[in-house]
């Protein structure tokens, strides 16, 4: 089968599409014939070597890329109960040293998969696992109740957009931070208030929410700038550990670490089918165009996700 790999770290030029043996499922696992695999920023960090330098990925002669997948189960291992050949599924590969989803086949634990949403295309469905589970868990970590306030940085991005919609479903009042040109988009996603990106984010948000917001989810990695918008004793959820600010003013600072969770992914897919979560694809690209996908993702201004189609 063809699979995206890197054998040395560097720029997009180190990406290869190589022939590798087809994987076989073990106990509790399913094999998925990949129809679509989203490209994420963590793929860029893996390819550049940043993940290995940070101690998050062990050194290896070869690393395979891809977290998100949508496709059809074509083989199951012993003990699989919920999936069968022919089932259309989505899933998340959260073990970096395992086979990547940017390939013609991928093997996942059965519990890392969910039925694919029926109302969107498979390229659209493939964008849900990583950003959906990240947004869902980040919102849960805030502990917010209906009527409380949440600041979302990077609100025009994949995680940020889903956060706005999930928060709206829980009756949480949101303040969205994005470029001025994205105001209409984030308001369509459910933002109650909008603040243009600025170096004085704390002051700008406090002009809208006197005293500061109850919680922040920092999808844009704004760090301490976003923390300044948080009330004393509030909760700050960071998505990237090295950029988590200190817990000033008796705040709680937690780092969200995503994990494959088929149960939550099933619930999120149901929200997509109900029209309550919106997935956006900027472009679909053949597997051989993976270097071009990395270049486009690294550039500013992309709206929607890039998806590789084997």
N, C-alpha and C positions, 0 to 999 in steps of 0.2 A: 504494500500500500504506500501511498504518498503521505508524507508528514512534514510539518515545518519544524526544523531543528536549528540549533546553533552549536558549533563546535569550538568557537572562540568568541569572546565578547567584543562588542564594538558597535558601529552604526548599522543602519539597515542593510549594508552590503554583506554582513556576516550571515544573514538569514539564508537558509537553504531549504529547498523542497526535495527531500531524499526518499528513496525507496527503503521501506522497513518491513519486517515480517508483520503479518496481520496479528493483532492481539487476540487472545482467547480469554473468555471470562472464567474466573475461579468461583469458589463458593460464595453465594450471596451477591454475585456480580452480574451485570448485563453488558452485552456488546451492542454498541449503537453504530449504525451506518450513518455517518455525519451528513446532514443536509446543509447545515449552516453553523458557523462558529464565529462569534463576535470577537473583535480585537479590542483589548483593554489596555489602559496605561501600564498595568502591571506587566504586560507582555514587553513593553518598551524597557521597563526596569530590569526584567529578566535578561533580555537580549544585550543590554548595555553592561551587565555585570553588577549593577547596583544592588540587586537582591543578594548576590553571593558576598559582596563586600560588606553588606549589613549583617551577615551571618544568618540570613533567612533561607538560603538555598545552599546545600552542600556542594562542594566542587565536584564536577563530573566531566567526563570526556564529551558528553553530549547532553544537551537540554532540549526538551520538547516544549512547545508553546501552546497556549490555549486553555482557557478556563471554562468558557460558556459553550454549550452545545445544544442543538436541536436536531433531531433525526429519528430514525426508526430502529427499534430493537430488532436484531436479527439472530441473536443467540443468547441464551441465559445459562448461568452456572447452577450447580446444585444448591437447593435451598431457596431459590428465588420464588416468591409467592405473588407479588403484586404486578409484575411485568411479564410479558410473553412476547415471542416473536410477532412482529406486525404492529405492536403498540408504538404510537408516535409520542415521543417524550422530549422533555428538556432536562438539563442537568448541569451540575457544577463539579469541576475537578478542582479540589482544594488542596491536594498534596502535590507540591511543586515537582517532586522527583518522580512522579508517576507519568504515564503517557499523556501527552497533551491532546486537547480537543481539536486543534487545527491540523486535521488529518482526515483520511477517508473513513477510518474507524477509531473508536475510542471505547475503552472499558471503564465503567464506573460501578461503584457500589450501588445496589438497587436503591438503598435509602438516600442516595444523592440525586435521585431522579424524581420527576413528577410528570403527569400527563400534560402534554403541550396544550396551551390555549387553542381553542378551535376557531376563534374569530379573527386571527391574524395569520400572516404568512410565517413559514418556518424561519426565514431570516429575521423577521421581527421577533418571533418567539425566542430566538437564540440570544437576544440582548437582555432578556429578563433575569437569568439566574444571579449573576454577580451583583449587578446594581440593585436588583430587587431585594435580595437578601441583605445587602449592605444597608440600604435605606430602612428596611423593616427592623433590623436589629438596632441600628443607630437610634431610631425613634423610640424603641422600647427602652433603651438605656437612659433616655432622658427622664423617664418616669412621669411625663406630663399627663395632666388630666384635661378634660374639656374646659375651655375658657382660659387656659394658661397660654403663654406666649413662647414662640420658638423662632430663633433666627437661623436661616438656612443660607450659608454662603455657597457660591457656585450653583445658584438655583436654576440656571438655564442648562446645566449639565444633566447627564443621565441619572445619577444618584439624587441630585438636588430636585429635579423635576418630580421623581417618584416620591421623595420626601414630602413635597408640598401636597401631593394628592393624598398620601396616606394620613398626613396630619389633618387635612380637611375632613376626612372620613371620621376622625376621632373628635372633631369639634375644637381642635387646637388652632389658635390664632397665629398665623405665620407672617414673618417679615422676610422677604426675599431679597438677596443681594446678587446683582448681576450687572452686566453692561447696560447702559441706558437703552440700547437698541433692542434689548431682550425683555423690556417691561411687559409688553403685550403678551408675549409667550408665557412668562411666569404667572401672570395674572390669570391666564386661561387655565393654568395648572392648579389654581386655587389660592395663590398668594393673597393675603389680606392687605399687606403693606409692601411697598417697594422702596429700596434704597439703592442708589447707583453705587457701584464699586468706588471706594475712596480710601486713601491712607488714613483718614480720620473716621473710621467706621464706627467706633464706639460713640462718638459725639453725634454722628448722623442718625444712628439707631435710637439713641436716647432722646433725640428730638421728636421721634415718632412714638416711642415707648418710654415715658419718663420713669427713671429708676432702673431701667435696663430690662432685658428679656429674662424669662425664667430658665431658658435653656438655649444652647447653641449646638447645631450640628455643622461642623466645619468641613464641608465637602470641597471647598476651594483651597484648603490648607492655608488659611489666612493667619492662623496662629494667634499670637497675643493681641493682634489688632482686633480680631473678632471677640476675643475674651473681654475686651474693654466694654463691649456692649452688654455683658452679662451682669445681672444683679448679684449682690452679695449672697452667698449661699446657693447660687444656681448651679446648673450642671452643664459642663462643656464636654461634648463628645467629639473626639479627634478621630480621623480616619487614617492618619499616618503618624505612627508613634514618635518619630524624631521631631515632629513639629507640634507636639502637644505642649501647650503653655503650662507654667506652674500654677498650682491651685491657689491663686491670690484671693483675698477677701472671703476666705472660708468656702470657696467654691469646690465642687467636685469635678475632677478632670479624669475622664475615662477614655480608653482607646477601644474602638470597635474593631474586632477581628472577625471577619466573615467566616462562616463554615457551611459546608454542604448540608442542607436540611430539606429533604424531600417533602416533609409535611408542610412547612411554611411555604415552600415553593409552590405546592399544590394550591394553597390558599391565595397566593399572589396571582397565579394563573387564572383562578376563578374571578378575581377582581378585574383582570384584563378582559375576560369574556363578558363581564357585566358592564363594560365600558367605563370603569372607574379608575383604571390605570392606563396611561398612554405610552406606547413604545414607539421610538423614532429611529428609522434607519436612514443614514445619509447616503450610503452606497453599498452595493454588493460587488465583490471583487473576487476573481478566480484565485485559487490557492497559490498559483504561481506569481500573483501580484502582491504577495505579503509585504515585500519591501516597500512598495508604493503605499500600502496601507499604513505602515509605520511612519513614513514621511508625512503623510496627511494628518495622522493623529497627533504627531509632535507639533505641527503647525497650529497657530491660533485660529479661532473662529469656526471650527467645525461644530455643526449642530446636528445631532443625531449620531447614530453609531455606524461604524464600518464593520461589515460582515464578510467573512471569507466563505466562499461556496466551492467545495471540492468538485 
